[in-house]
Amino acid sequence: MNTSTVDLTVSQLNTDGYFKTNIYSCLDSDGRRCFKENSDFFKKMGADPDIRREIELSRTDPQARRQKTGGKPFEITHRDYLKRALTLQDAAFIKFYLNDYFTEVAQQFLGVDNPYLFNVLPWMHCGVPGQTREHSQNWHRDREDYKLLKIFVYYSDVGKLNGPLEYVPRSFCGGDFHGIYKGRGGYWDYTSSPANTGHPLNQEEVKACNDTYVSFTGKAGDIILSNNSGFHRGGFVQEGVRIMTHALYIAPTAELINNGYFSSFNYDPSGVNYIDFASEDFQKLTHKQKHFKQL
């Protein structure tokens, strides 16, 4: 691992809240092999008759799919394909995010030896004609903790109309956000209600988001790392299908660990992720890779 690449990533994360790179600039051969294996998974997923029907339903009857999915008609996940949680046997999605580059960035950025990995999710986002932004397509901050690391990887080319991730520099908790956040310090200072909805507090914040955001158009293989306690949005696909994955690293003191939401990597074993920690697949991971999986 090139330590200067990790240092550069962490420096920009701390300053601006994001860092963009690609698999060829920061990952070793094993990381690139995992990316190829995951790309093959997406090809099979995209050709699956059930997934083709879900894509068509999203485009022709988004309300029906909204009711079916509980709120996001534009989002098709591994659960729609596998009918279960993602495991170590499903391509190399989980192992990919245990690459040395990601784990070392997570350790340095979060300032702990034992950050934990959650929510390894493969997605397809498809265009829904005539729809306006909803849910995560609007400005919001993630609520896992005051400081967190989200890692997004594109598996398709993403242009302006394919729903690129958009991020507002320096809007993360503790950032200056053009002076708007002066005097704020605690976790709850950045929420819009005791329920911690994560939406902008007022029109001043909305305007600052609209005026200063960075749009991450890019190519398959691009990687965006971000402190998603800052405002961001994505997935508003106006044409085509956006294919991507993401994962979350948080410190062991994170709010959602403290309140019991994340009980372990397997906090939602029926639909998100599941690892049998006694399995041969888990035992094949390196000691370092195992280190980030169990609370």
MOZIRA-V366016 format. One record per pair of residues at least 24 apart in sequence whose ideal C-beta (glycine too) atoms are under 6 Angstrom apart, sorted by sequence separation. I is the first residue (numbers start at 0). J is the second residue. D is the distance in Angstrom with one decimal. If there is no record, write none. Layout:
i j d
I J D
I J D
//
This chain:
i j d
53 79 5.5
93 119 5.1
92 119 5.3
145 172 4.8
264 292 5.1
92 121 5.8
50 80 5.7
177 207 5.6
263 294 5.1
47 80 6.0
44 80 4.7
124 162 5.4
108 148 5.6
145 186 4.5
167 208 4.8
105 148 5.3
77 121 4.7
167 211 5.8
167 212 4.9
76 122 5.6
165 212 4.8
166 213 5.4
75 123 4.3
101 150 6.0
165 214 5.0
40 90 3.8
74 124 5.8
73 124 5.5
163 214 5.1
164 215 4.6
163 215 5.0
37 90 4.7
142 195 5.1
163 216 4.8
36 90 4.9
37 91 5.8
73 127 5.2
36 91 4.4
37 92 5.6
72 127 6.0
142 197 5.0
171 226 4.3
172 228 4.3
140 197 4.5
171 228 4.8
33 91 3.7
139 197 4.6
158 216 5.4
171 229 3.5
139 198 5.6
157 216 5.6
164 223 5.7
166 225 5.5
170 229 4.2
157 217 5.5
170 230 4.5
33 94 5.7
138 199 5.6
33 95 4.0
156 218 5.3
167 229 5.9
71 134 5.7
156 219 5.8
167 230 4.2
153 217 5.6
155 219 5.5
154 219 5.5
166 231 4.6
61 127 4.8
153 219 5.6
165 232 5.3
30 98 4.3
57 125 5.1
153 221 4.7
164 233 4.1
57 127 5.6
138 208 4.7
152 222 5.3
54 125 5.1
162 233 5.9
26 98 5.8
151 223 4.6
162 234 4.7
162 235 5.0
26 100 5.8
150 224 5.2
162 236 3.8
25 100 4.8
161 236 5.7
149 225 5.3
160 237 4.3
149 227 4.2
160 238 4.7
161 239 5.3
162 241 4.7
147 227 5.9
161 241 4.8
147 228 5.9
157 241 5.6
141 227 4.0
155 242 4.0
140 228 5.3
154 242 4.2
154 243 5.9
140 230 5.7
153 243 5.2
138 230 4.8
151 243 6.0
152 244 5.0
138 232 5.3
151 245 4.8
137 232 5.7
8 104 5.1
12 108 5.3
136 232 5.7
149 245 5.9
150 246 5.1
5 103 4.9
9 107 4.6
136 234 5.4
149 247 5.7
0 99 4.6
5 104 5.6
9 108 4.9
135 234 6.0
136 235 4.3
148 248 4.2
147 249 5.0
132 235 5.4
144 249 5.0
143 249 5.2
144 253 3.7
124 234 4.4
126 236 4.3
143 253 5.7
144 254 5.0
125 236 5.9
126 237 5.4
124 236 5.0
126 238 5.2
143 255 4.8
41 154 5.3
125 240 4.8
38 154 5.8
123 240 5.5
124 241 4.4
123 242 5.4
122 243 5.6
121 244 4.8
120 245 5.6
119 246 4.7
118 247 4.7
117 247 4.7
116 248 5.8
114 248 4.6
114 250 5.8
113 251 5.9
111 250 4.9
109 250 4.7
105 248 3.9
117 261 5.9
17 166 5.0
96 246 4.1
16 168 5.7
15 168 4.5
119 272 5.5
16 171 4.4
116 291 4.8
84 268 5.5
84 270 5.6
84 271 5.6
85 272 5.3
86 273 5.4
87 274 5.9
84 272 5.5
84 273 4.1
97 288 4.2
78 270 5.0
87 280 4.1
22 220 4.5
21 220 5.0
21 221 5.0
21 222 6.0
41 242 5.4
20 222 5.1
19 223 5.2
18 224 4.8
17 225 4.2
16 226 4.6
16 229 4.5
12 226 5.9
//
